[in-house]
Amino acid sequence: MRSQETSFEVPASRYLRSGQFAALCRTTKETLRHYRDIGLIEPAFVSESGYAYYSPLQLGDFMLVSALQRAGSSLADIGSYLQDPQGDQLEAIIAEHVERLKVECRALRVQQRFLQKTLDRARALNGWREVPEGWRIVELPEERFFETDISELFAGDDLELSMLDSGAMNQMQGSYRVGLQALLDGHPERDFHLCAASASSGGRGRRHVRPAGRYFQRLRCASIDELLTSEGTLFTAYLELVDELRERGLEPLGDLYEQELSLYTGDIAAAAYTELSIRVG
């Protein structure tokens, strides 16, 4: 909109001075002045005294310019688009930016979930410092995830991990499930699953739901070297947990879940902390 000089009295309730409009747009008067100089967003009119006035309705114009600029368009390109706001060029560039932003949003959501899971693990590990006994009984909510049966690894067969898409792989953080019956039979390796957090949609692999309920949890600590070189160390801890439940008079009612809490930095002598959880009666 081209600015116009006016000699009538300006209704303060309908128009904004440049400083007020800049505050509304959360920008600066210098930015508005630059946009005015290049003919991008001009004041609604200029008074006889030289003050620039903007209409509150121009906020939408400013937001469009800002959004297009953040999406990668130059101010010169934006100016050419706005020469004919009803034309196909502006519609096409907005549609292109919308699709690209959708892709970026999906990638950001994956990163957010990954970092949130990492934060949750760090907080969970710190929380165990207040549990000197190393075990506790807690109420856990329902949780959904994708899983891949990796029991074949312990049978000496090759495992095809391609069944998990990259989105699921990005969410993998050392989460496992052991079937209850295999656990009670003393062979947890026969029903062993690698788990990945489940988003609301997408992902491949079999979905699994960990039911809400009362869970017995134990903090487990072992050296990285032991976990990498000894299968017995891995499964012995599961079997010892079953024995502990029986000694405490607790009945296991569901599968065993293991969640890595510590981060592996490459030091095989470092200690690895995991959280074992199993629903009990």
TAQUIRA-V862815 format. One record per residue. N is the residue number from 1. RES is the residue in one small letter. PSI is psi in radians with two decimals (* if undefined). Layout:
n: <N	N>
res: <RES	RES>
psi: <PSI	PSI>
This chain:
n: <1	2	3	4	5	6	7	8	9	10	11	12	13	14	15	16	17	18	19	20	21	22	23	24	25	26	27	28	29	30	31	32	33	34	35	36	37	38	39	40	41	42	43	44	45	46	47	48	49	50	51	52	53	54	55	56	57	58	59	60	61	62	63	64	65	66	67	68	69	70	71	72	73	74	75	76	77	78	79	80	81	82	83	84	85	86	87	88	89	90	91	92	93	94	95	96	97	98	99	100	101	102	103	104	105	106	107	108	109	110	111	112	113	114	115	116	117	118	119	120	121	122	123	124	125	126	127	128	129	130	131	132	133	134	135	136	137	138	139	140	141	142	143	144	145	146	147	148	149	150	151	152	153	154	155	156	157	158	159	160	161	162	163	164	165	166	167	168	169	170	171	172	173	174	175	176	177	178	179	180	181	182	183	184	185	186	187	188	189	190	191	192	193	194	195	196	197	198	199	200	201	202	203	204	205	206	207	208	209	210	211	212	213	214	215	216	217	218	219	220	221	222	223	224	225	226	227	228	229	230	231	232	233	234	235	236	237	238	239	240	241	242	243	244	245	246	247	248	249	250	251	252	253	254	255	256	257	258	259	260	261	262	263	264	265	266	267	268	269	270	271	272	273	274	275	276	277	278	279	280	281>
res: <m	r	s	q	e	t	s	f	e	v	p	a	s	r	y	l	r	s	g	q	f	a	a	l	c	r	t	t	k	e	t	l	r	h	y	r	d	i	g	l	i	e	p	a	f	v	s	e	s	g	y	a	y	y	s	p	l	q	l	g	d	f	m	l	v	s	a	l	q	r	a	g	s	s	l	a	d	i	g	s	y	l	q	d	p	q	g	d	q	l	e	a	i	i	a	e	h	v	e	r	l	k	v	e	c	r	a	l	r	v	q	q	r	f	l	q	k	t	l	d	r	a	r	a	l	n	g	w	r	e	v	p	e	g	w	r	i	v	e	l	p	e	e	r	f	f	e	t	d	i	s	e	l	f	a	g	d	d	l	e	l	s	m	l	d	s	g	a	m	n	q	m	q	g	s	y	r	v	g	l	q	a	l	l	d	g	h	p	e	r	d	f	h	l	c	a	a	s	a	s	s	g	g	r	g	r	r	h	v	r	p	a	g	r	y	f	q	r	l	r	c	a	s	i	d	e	l	l	t	s	e	g	t	l	f	t	a	y	l	e	l	v	d	e	l	r	e	r	g	l	e	p	l	g	d	l	y	e	q	e	l	s	l	y	t	g	d	i	a	a	a	a	y	t	e	l	s	i	r	v	g>
psi: <2.25	2.37	2.64	2.52	2.51	2.59	-0.04	2.86	2.30	2.17	1.98	-0.47	-0.18	-0.43	2.79	2.43	2.84	-0.69	-0.69	-0.73	-0.65	-0.72	-0.70	-0.69	-0.10	0.81	-2.83	2.80	-0.55	-0.70	-0.78	-0.69	-0.70	-0.78	-0.64	-0.74	-0.59	0.14	0.42	-0.98	1.93	2.71	2.74	-0.66	2.92	2.28	2.95	-0.50	-0.02	0.07	2.36	2.37	2.41	2.62	2.45	-0.43	-0.31	-0.10	-0.71	-0.66	-0.78	-0.74	-0.65	-0.80	-0.79	-0.74	-0.75	-0.66	-0.78	-0.50	-0.10	-0.06	2.48	2.80	-0.59	-0.76	-0.73	-0.71	-0.69	-0.60	-0.73	-0.13	-0.54	1.35	-0.37	-0.03	2.97	-0.46	-0.81	-0.74	-0.74	-0.75	-0.63	-0.76	-0.70	-0.77	-0.66	-0.79	-0.71	-0.68	-0.57	-0.76	-0.77	-0.65	-0.71	-0.75	-0.69	-0.65	-0.66	-0.80	-0.70	-0.81	-0.72	-0.84	-0.62	-0.73	-0.72	-0.73	-0.75	-0.71	-0.77	-0.74	-0.66	-0.74	-0.74	-0.60	-0.48	-0.29	-0.39	0.12	1.38	-0.45	-0.34	0.08	2.80	2.88	2.18	2.80	2.15	2.52	2.94	2.51	2.44	2.52	2.92	2.69	2.72	2.25	2.02	0.42	-0.51	-0.44	-0.65	-0.06	0.01	0.05	2.75	2.53	2.30	1.84	-0.01	-0.23	-0.25	2.21	2.96	-0.58	-0.75	-0.71	-0.62	-0.37	0.00	2.25	0.90	0.96	2.32	2.75	2.40	2.21	2.46	-0.82	-0.74	-0.64	-0.82	-0.50	-0.13	0.25	1.18	-0.42	-0.25	-0.17	1.17	2.26	2.45	2.29	2.64	2.46	2.42	2.19	3.07	-0.44	2.90	-3.10	2.62	2.92	2.95	2.34	2.55	2.54	2.09	2.04	2.64	2.68	-2.90	2.13	2.41	2.28	2.49	2.42	2.22	2.37	2.24	2.75	2.60	-0.72	-0.75	-0.77	-0.58	-0.40	-0.22	1.91	-0.58	-0.66	-0.70	-0.90	-0.44	-0.68	-0.63	-0.77	-0.64	-0.57	-0.72	-0.76	-0.68	-0.71	-0.76	-0.68	-0.55	0.02	0.48	2.42	2.14	2.26	-0.13	-3.08	2.82	2.35	2.44	2.32	2.13	2.34	-0.51	2.75	2.43	2.11	0.08	-0.10	1.88	-0.23	-0.10	2.77	2.46	2.28	2.28	2.76	2.10	2.30	2.36	2.34	2.38	2.82	*>
